[in-house]
Amino acid sequence: MRSRTHSLNWHGQVFYFQYVRDSFEEQGAPLWAVSRRGEFIGTMPCSTEVTTKDFELRGLHWLSDLLDPQQPR
């Protein structure tokens, strides 16, 4: 995925993903800062080399794990 910003809809809310500096790549996967309504809620590790569809799937799973941990997958 070449874009450095991305948004996803989850449970009727829009979440924004912003790529964080490359310096995190040496620790594994690059990080994406995640926010909702202008409020930072966490970081999600994900390579910039994944497809947009894979990024969206990872983002939705990440949001589900963070915000709805009781939901079975």
mmCIF file of the C-alpha atoms, coordinates in Angstrom:
data_MODEL
# 
_entry.id   MODEL 
# 
loop_
_atom_site.group_PDB 
_atom_site.id 
_atom_site.type_symbol 
_atom_site.label_atom_id 
_atom_site.label_alt_id 
_atom_site.label_comp_id 
_atom_site.label_asym_id 
_atom_site.label_entity_id 
_atom_site.label_seq_id 
_atom_site.pdbx_PDB_ins_code 
_atom_site.Cartn_x 
_atom_site.Cartn_y 
_atom_site.Cartn_z 
_atom_site.occupancy 
_atom_site.B_iso_or_equiv 
_atom_site.pdbx_formal_charge 
_atom_site.auth_seq_id 
_atom_site.auth_comp_id 
_atom_site.auth_asym_id 
_atom_site.auth_atom_id 
_atom_site.pdbx_PDB_model_num 
ATOM 1  C CA . MET A 1 1  ? 0.000   0.000   0.000  1.00 0.00 ? 1  MET A CA 1 
ATOM 2  C CA . ARG A 1 2  ? 1.644   3.209   -1.126 1.00 0.00 ? 2  ARG A CA 1 
ATOM 3  C CA . SER A 1 3  ? -0.626  5.650   0.680  1.00 0.00 ? 3  SER A CA 1 
ATOM 4  C CA . ARG A 1 4  ? 0.610   7.074   3.990  1.00 0.00 ? 4  ARG A CA 1 
ATOM 5  C CA . THR A 1 5  ? -2.920  7.790   5.249  1.00 0.00 ? 5  THR A CA 1 
ATOM 6  C CA . HIS A 1 6  ? -5.999  5.634   5.209  1.00 0.00 ? 6  HIS A CA 1 
ATOM 7  C CA . SER A 1 7  ? -9.445  5.632   6.768  1.00 0.00 ? 7  SER A CA 1 
ATOM 8  C CA . LEU A 1 8  ? -11.747 2.760   7.713  1.00 0.00 ? 8  LEU A CA 1 
ATOM 9  C CA . ASN A 1 9  ? -15.364 2.622   8.806  1.00 0.00 ? 9  ASN A CA 1 
ATOM 10 C CA . TRP A 1 10 ? -16.011 0.334   11.753 1.00 0.00 ? 10 TRP A CA 1 
ATOM 11 C CA . HIS A 1 11 ? -19.365 0.163   13.558 1.00 0.00 ? 11 HIS A CA 1 
ATOM 12 C CA . GLY A 1 12 ? -20.468 3.438   11.974 1.00 0.00 ? 12 GLY A CA 1 
ATOM 13 C CA . GLN A 1 13 ? -17.372 5.377   13.029 1.00 0.00 ? 13 GLN A CA 1 
ATOM 14 C CA . VAL A 1 14 ? -14.475 6.588   10.896 1.00 0.00 ? 14 VAL A CA 1 
ATOM 15 C CA . PHE A 1 15 ? -10.948 5.694   12.028 1.00 0.00 ? 15 PHE A CA 1 
ATOM 16 C CA . TYR A 1 16 ? -7.885  7.334   10.511 1.00 0.00 ? 16 TYR A CA 1 
ATOM 17 C CA . PHE A 1 17 ? -4.545  5.588   10.055 1.00 0.00 ? 17 PHE A CA 1 
ATOM 18 C CA . GLN A 1 18 ? -1.446  7.751   9.585  1.00 0.00 ? 18 GLN A CA 1 
ATOM 19 C CA . TYR A 1 19 ? 1.944   6.236   8.785  1.00 0.00 ? 19 TYR A CA 1 
ATOM 20 C CA . VAL A 1 20 ? 4.550   6.921   11.493 1.00 0.00 ? 20 VAL A CA 1 
ATOM 21 C CA . ARG A 1 21 ? 8.243   7.578   10.832 1.00 0.00 ? 21 ARG A CA 1 
ATOM 22 C CA . ASP A 1 22 ? 10.414  4.960   9.135  1.00 0.00 ? 22 ASP A CA 1 
ATOM 23 C CA . SER A 1 23 ? 12.644  4.672   12.204 1.00 0.00 ? 23 SER A CA 1 
ATOM 24 C CA . PHE A 1 24 ? 10.284  2.041   13.621 1.00 0.00 ? 24 PHE A CA 1 
ATOM 25 C CA . GLU A 1 25 ? 10.997  -0.321  10.721 1.00 0.00 ? 25 GLU A CA 1 
ATOM 26 C CA . GLU A 1 26 ? 14.203  -1.534  12.358 1.00 0.00 ? 26 GLU A CA 1 
ATOM 27 C CA . GLN A 1 27 ? 12.104  -2.904  15.236 1.00 0.00 ? 27 GLN A CA 1 
ATOM 28 C CA . GLY A 1 28 ? 9.939   -5.032  12.946 1.00 0.00 ? 28 GLY A CA 1 
ATOM 29 C CA . ALA A 1 29 ? 6.964   -3.626  11.069 1.00 0.00 ? 29 ALA A CA 1 
ATOM 30 C CA . PRO A 1 30 ? 6.340   0.094   10.532 1.00 0.00 ? 30 PRO A CA 1 
ATOM 31 C CA . LEU A 1 31 ? 3.717   1.656   12.783 1.00 0.00 ? 31 LEU A CA 1 
ATOM 32 C CA . TRP A 1 32 ? 0.510   3.456   11.924 1.00 0.00 ? 32 TRP A CA 1 
ATOM 33 C CA . ALA A 1 33 ? -1.008  5.960   14.362 1.00 0.00 ? 33 ALA A CA 1 
ATOM 34 C CA . VAL A 1 34 ? -4.758  5.420   14.688 1.00 0.00 ? 34 VAL A CA 1 
ATOM 35 C CA . SER A 1 35 ? -7.242  8.133   15.646 1.00 0.00 ? 35 SER A CA 1 
ATOM 36 C CA . ARG A 1 36 ? -10.986 8.628   15.928 1.00 0.00 ? 36 ARG A CA 1 
ATOM 37 C CA . ARG A 1 37 ? -12.658 12.052  15.944 1.00 0.00 ? 37 ARG A CA 1 
ATOM 38 C CA . GLY A 1 38 ? -9.211  13.643  16.267 1.00 0.00 ? 38 GLY A CA 1 
ATOM 39 C CA . GLU A 1 39 ? -8.238  11.565  19.321 1.00 0.00 ? 39 GLU A CA 1 
ATOM 40 C CA . PHE A 1 40 ? -5.227  9.242   19.201 1.00 0.00 ? 40 PHE A CA 1 
ATOM 41 C CA . ILE A 1 41 ? -6.224  5.713   20.233 1.00 0.00 ? 41 ILE A CA 1 
ATOM 42 C CA . GLY A 1 42 ? -3.134  3.607   19.495 1.00 0.00 ? 42 GLY A CA 1 
ATOM 43 C CA . THR A 1 43 ? -0.600  2.320   16.992 1.00 0.00 ? 43 THR A CA 1 
ATOM 44 C CA . MET A 1 44 ? -0.956  -0.611  14.644 1.00 0.00 ? 44 MET A CA 1 
ATOM 45 C CA . PRO A 1 45 ? 2.102   -2.390  13.209 1.00 0.00 ? 45 PRO A CA 1 
ATOM 46 C CA . CYS A 1 46 ? 1.760   -3.124  9.501  1.00 0.00 ? 46 CYS A CA 1 
ATOM 47 C CA . SER A 1 47 ? 4.149   -3.187  6.577  1.00 0.00 ? 47 SER A CA 1 
ATOM 48 C CA . THR A 1 48 ? 3.764   -0.570  3.865  1.00 0.00 ? 48 THR A CA 1 
ATOM 49 C CA . GLU A 1 49 ? 4.199   -3.400  1.341  1.00 0.00 ? 49 GLU A CA 1 
ATOM 50 C CA . VAL A 1 50 ? 0.777   -5.016  1.952  1.00 0.00 ? 50 VAL A CA 1 
ATOM 51 C CA . THR A 1 51 ? -2.113  -4.518  -0.427 1.00 0.00 ? 51 THR A CA 1 
ATOM 52 C CA . THR A 1 52 ? -4.870  -2.058  0.398  1.00 0.00 ? 52 THR A CA 1 
ATOM 53 C CA . LYS A 1 53 ? -7.284  -4.947  0.966  1.00 0.00 ? 53 LYS A CA 1 
ATOM 54 C CA . ASP A 1 54 ? -4.865  -6.663  3.388  1.00 0.00 ? 54 ASP A CA 1 
ATOM 55 C CA . PHE A 1 55 ? -4.321  -3.373  5.212  1.00 0.00 ? 55 PHE A CA 1 
ATOM 56 C CA . GLU A 1 56 ? -8.074  -2.912  5.602  1.00 0.00 ? 56 GLU A CA 1 
ATOM 57 C CA . LEU A 1 57 ? -8.489  -6.450  6.950  1.00 0.00 ? 57 LEU A CA 1 
ATOM 58 C CA . ARG A 1 58 ? -5.638  -5.963  9.423  1.00 0.00 ? 58 ARG A CA 1 
ATOM 59 C CA . GLY A 1 59 ? -7.068  -2.599  10.461 1.00 0.00 ? 59 GLY A CA 1 
ATOM 60 C CA . LEU A 1 60 ? -10.527 -4.034  11.078 1.00 0.00 ? 60 LEU A CA 1 
ATOM 61 C CA . HIS A 1 61 ? -9.100  -6.922  13.126 1.00 0.00 ? 61 HIS A CA 1 
ATOM 62 C CA . TRP A 1 62 ? -6.948  -4.481  15.103 1.00 0.00 ? 62 TRP A CA 1 
ATOM 63 C CA . LEU A 1 63 ? -9.955  -2.269  15.845 1.00 0.00 ? 63 LEU A CA 1 
ATOM 64 C CA . SER A 1 64 ? -12.041 -5.283  16.835 1.00 0.00 ? 64 SER A CA 1 
ATOM 65 C CA . ASP A 1 65 ? -9.348  -6.564  19.209 1.00 0.00 ? 65 ASP A CA 1 
ATOM 66 C CA . LEU A 1 66 ? -8.893  -3.137  20.794 1.00 0.00 ? 66 LEU A CA 1 
ATOM 67 C CA . LEU A 1 67 ? -12.458 -1.894  21.025 1.00 0.00 ? 67 LEU A CA 1 
ATOM 68 C CA . ASP A 1 68 ? -14.537 -5.057  21.169 1.00 0.00 ? 68 ASP A CA 1 
ATOM 69 C CA . PRO A 1 69 ? -12.365 -7.710  22.862 1.00 0.00 ? 69 PRO A CA 1 
ATOM 70 C CA . GLN A 1 70 ? -15.381 -9.861  23.820 1.00 0.00 ? 70 GLN A CA 1 
ATOM 71 C CA . GLN A 1 71 ? -16.326 -10.464 20.154 1.00 0.00 ? 71 GLN A CA 1 
ATOM 72 C CA . PRO A 1 72 ? -15.242 -13.909 18.941 1.00 0.00 ? 72 PRO A CA 1 
ATOM 73 C CA . ARG A 1 73 ? -13.519 -14.043 15.566 1.00 0.00 ? 73 ARG A CA 1 
# 
